[in-house]
Amino acid sequence: MPLGRMLARPLFQLDIIGSEHLPDGPYVAGINHASHVDAAFASMALRKPVRFMAAADLIGINRGLDFILPFYGAILLPRSSVPLGAMREGLDHLGNGGRLGVFPEGRRSEGWRASELKRGAAWLAIRAGVPLVPVALSGTDRVMGLEERKVRRGKVEVRIGVPLVGERDSYALTEAWGRAMDGLLSQSDLGGEPGERVRDAVSGAEEGI
């Protein structure tokens, strides 16, 4: 059992469903985002090392985050400009056989679809020629809420969907990811109800990822 899961067992009930869907090679994991602990739980569920793309303005907010982000090999994304350097770094990592974790909502949200879905995860998957894997987290908002700085005991569920492949349009692939996430989150009893159709939520390329 990976070290992270061993350390988490005394504090959390972590249920992982769909591990058989994880590709052996490189992929982009598209993950919903409700808590600062999302990357930690997603990393435990994805088994092999994953680098996460994270907003650069997270640095300096919390000492714990400042410690954790380098541990996960975070690729930092500026919010105020087009993240060309970060996207190139992500493509290089995928090209070298690595795996990326991306939060298409762009920031932590109070509920699924509360934020516009960005196309960065789909764009990276298409450009690198790798699958986009839907990863649905439920319960992390109860472990550590949006405005909280302490972690509570609780149950977290991670559902991994069938990898999305073959689509060459980032809008269409983002829509497909959203529909897959609707289905995965609707199966959980820990919250995360599906929202409206994703097409109206997909932002333009100028809005970054």
CORHUKA-V364982 format. One record per backbone hydrogen bond with DSSP energy under -1.0 kcal/mol. CO is the residue of the C=O (numbers start at 1). NH is the residue of the N-H. Records with the same first field share a line. If there is no record, write none. Layout:
BEGIN
CO: NH / NH
END
This chain:
BEGIN
2: 6
3: 7
4: 8
5: 9
8: 11 / 12
11: 154
13: 156
15: 158
17: 160
18: 21
19: 22
27: 100
28: 133
29: 102
30: 135
33: 109
35: 38
37: 41
38: 42
39: 43
40: 44
41: 45
42: 46
46: 48
51: 101
52: 75
54: 77
55: 58
56: 59
58: 61
62: 66
63: 67
64: 68
65: 69
68: 72
69: 74
70: 73
75: 54
77: 56
82: 84
83: 87
84: 88
85: 89
86: 90
87: 91
88: 92
89: 93
90: 94
91: 95
92: 96
93: 98
94: 97
99: 51
100: 29
101: 53
102: 31
103: 106
104: 118
111: 114
117: 203
119: 123
120: 124
121: 125
122: 126
123: 127
124: 128
125: 129 / 130
131: 28
132: 164
133: 30
134: 161
135: 32
136: 159
138: 157
139: 143
140: 144
143: 152
154: 13
156: 15
157: 138
158: 17
159: 136
164: 132
169: 173
170: 174
171: 175
172: 176
173: 177
174: 178
175: 179
176: 180
177: 181
178: 182
179: 183
180: 184
181: 185
182: 186
185: 188
198: 201 / 202
204: 207
205: 208
END
